[in-house]
Amino acid sequence: VTLCTHNRQHFFGTIENGEMILSSPGSIAYNLWSLIPDHFEYAELGDFVIMPDHMHGILIIDKPDHAEQATEQDQNQLKTGGITGAKNPMINDNISRIIRWYKGRCSFEIKKILPHFAWQSRFHDHIIRNYNEYQRISDYIVNNPQKWEDAKSNSFKTKNS
């Protein structure tokens, strides 16, 4: 999962010598991501990193297939999703629910100290299908702070070439 701040503003800190130095909002973002398994029993965390203007994280979703195990009571609960019915993201145990909680909680806490904080409205996700892909993405996340200066330099060269 990748989440970006609004207009890629550097709310979460700075990179110094290839290491992320978290600001107060960055620490909040880090700590709240760490709490995801406490709030969502079907979620485990893989590697994650908070960057100045975005964050990357691996979420491991481990839950039984709800459709196979749904009882009549479960079916009745699915009908309580308001106008969206069972499509309401807040009644289903899925990645959208986790991200909505995370972004909402971060916004609530960070706006106490930085009232103009905002996220981009959407997020990018990618399903990891095998171990090699998992390892490649995990390495990318772990090494992201060290590659920050190179990425900024290449972006500047591309824009100004």
Secondary structure, DSSP 8 states (H G I E B T S, - for coil): -EEEBGGG---SEEEETTEEEE-HHHHHHHHHHHTHHHH-TTEEEEEEEE-SSEEEEEEEE----HHHH--HHHHHHHTTSGGGGGG-TTTS-SHHHHHHHHHHHHHHHHTTT-TT--B-S--B-----SHHHHHHHHHHHHHTTTTHHHHHHHHHHHHH-
